Amino acid sequence: MTIEKFGKIQVRGTILQLQQVENGQESKQVTSSNLMSNRHSHTSGEVPDLPYGSIAVGYDDGMRFFERRLFGHRRRKLIPQASGNVLEIGGGTGVNLQYYQGLASLVLTDPDPLMIEQAERKLRPGAFPVRFEVVSAEALPFPDGSFDTVVATLVFCTIPQPAKALAEIRRVLRPGGKFLFMEHVRPRPFPLGLLADVLTPLQKRLCGGCQLNRKTLETVEAAGFQVVQRELSRFDLILSGEAILSHTEP
Ligand SMILES: C[S@@+](CC[C@H](N)C(=O)[O-])C[C@H]1O[C@@H](n2cnc3c(N)ncnc32)[C@H](O)[C@@H]1O
């Protein structure tokens, strides 16, 4: 029996009506209409300079080994926990797109237009609307309480003002919403933490501002989130989990 699914995605202001035929292999575009007038600006909000430049070119190739060994299985576990209307910050080349399931909608953001271009190319026809926006996490152009889930993976190592970004995440999450994260953090065991401190200036220069010694768990908690689920890898190097808004303001 043929199962047909219809979906909509928005790419650069164009809504594509998609028909997916599941027991055949084809997936085809049946109509498209330009909705520029409804479009949220690609450059809405305050787009900061990327102080260390773009790392978009060659990013996926450069990360392949680390994805296989360190991050891929954590994404597979974490990202399907996103639900409802979802915002991803610092979404980069869209590595997480393949893991989202059954959402109401997804807005994938990043301040680097070259990253967003690659993410757009990764998008495959799906059952929920996806929108891309070039914005930084410190100035999200979305109303208060407009998302059920916010996702950040490998972003808090790079964001110049993490506390400001977390305040924005708090603001755009609806009450009861969740914040899902996967980050590499400053390892606790001696001498790895020290090594991370020493290597960070070089890492920042070579990897678009990425810092190896961010204490992201502490920063998330200090921003008024309650971490309700967390996993730390060997050597406490990779942190992933879920946080909800705590009742006390930071
Ligand atoms: C290491 S990449 C991670 C990309 C992606 N989230 C992933 O899991 O592969 C870090 C990303 O953070 C983005 N970034 C840099 N400054 C940012 C900011 N102020 N707000 C949000 N994202 C930022 C970069 O453009 C880049 O795409």
The ligand as an SDF file (V2000), in Angstrom:
LIG
                    3D

 27 29  0  0  0  0  0  0  0  0999 V2000
   31.4420   23.6780   16.7270 C   0  0  0  0  0  0  0  0  0  0  0  0
   30.1510   24.3810   15.7880 S   0  0  0  0  0  0  0  0  0  0  0  0
   28.8040   23.3190   16.1930 C   0  0  0  0  0  0  0  0  0  0  0  0
   27.7610   23.2420   15.1350 C   0  0  0  0  0  0  0  0  0  0  0  0
   26.5970   22.2970   15.4250 C   0  0  0  0  0  0  0  0  0  0  0  0
   25.7900   22.7600   16.5250 N   0  0  0  0  0  0  0  0  0  0  0  0
   27.0240   20.8970   15.6500 C   0  0  0  0  0  0  0  0  0  0  0  0
   26.6060   20.2880   16.6390 O   0  0  0  0  0  0  0  0  0  0  0  0
   27.7460   20.3670   14.7880 O   0  0  0  0  0  0  0  0  0  0  0  0
   29.8110   25.8630   16.7060 C   0  0  0  0  0  0  0  0  0  0  0  0
   28.7360   26.6920   16.0770 C   0  0  0  0  0  0  0  0  0  0  0  0
   28.4390   27.7980   16.9260 O   0  0  0  0  0  0  0  0  0  0  0  0
   28.1440   28.8930   16.0980 C   0  0  0  0  0  0  0  0  0  0  0  0
   28.2490   30.1400   16.8620 N   0  0  0  0  0  0  0  0  0  0  0  0
   29.3010   30.9780   16.9850 C   0  0  0  0  0  0  0  0  0  0  0  0
   28.9540   32.0640   17.6880 N   0  0  0  0  0  0  0  0  0  0  0  0
   27.6550   31.9090   18.0240 C   0  0  0  0  0  0  0  0  0  0  0  0
   26.7030   32.7050   18.7100 C   0  0  0  0  0  0  0  0  0  0  0  0
   27.0500   33.8880   19.2250 N   0  0  0  0  0  0  0  0  0  0  0  0
   25.4410   32.2530   18.8140 N   0  0  0  0  0  0  0  0  0  0  0  0
   25.0820   31.0560   18.3050 C   0  0  0  0  0  0  0  0  0  0  0  0
   25.9320   30.2620   17.6420 N   0  0  0  0  0  0  0  0  0  0  0  0
   27.2080   30.6770   17.4930 C   0  0  0  0  0  0  0  0  0  0  0  0
   29.1690   28.7700   14.9790 C   0  0  0  0  0  0  0  0  0  0  0  0
   28.8250   29.5510   13.8440 O   0  0  0  0  0  0  0  0  0  0  0  0
   29.1260   27.2840   14.7170 C   0  0  0  0  0  0  0  0  0  0  0  0
   28.1760   26.9480   13.7600 O   0  0  0  0  0  0  0  0  0  0  0  0
  1  2  1  0
  2  3  1  0
  2 10  1  0
  3  4  1  0
  4  5  1  0
  5  6  1  0
  5  7  1  0
  7  8  2  0
  7  9  1  0
 10 11  1  0
 11 12  1  0
 11 26  1  0
 12 13  1  0
 13 14  1  0
 13 24  1  0
 14 15  1  0
 14 23  1  0
 15 16  2  0
 16 17  1  0
 17 18  1  0
 17 23  2  0
 18 19  1  0
 18 20  2  0
 20 21  1  0
 21 22  2  0
 22 23  1  0
 24 25  1  0
 24 26  1  0
 26 27  1  0
M  CHG  2   2   1   9  -1
M  END
$$$$
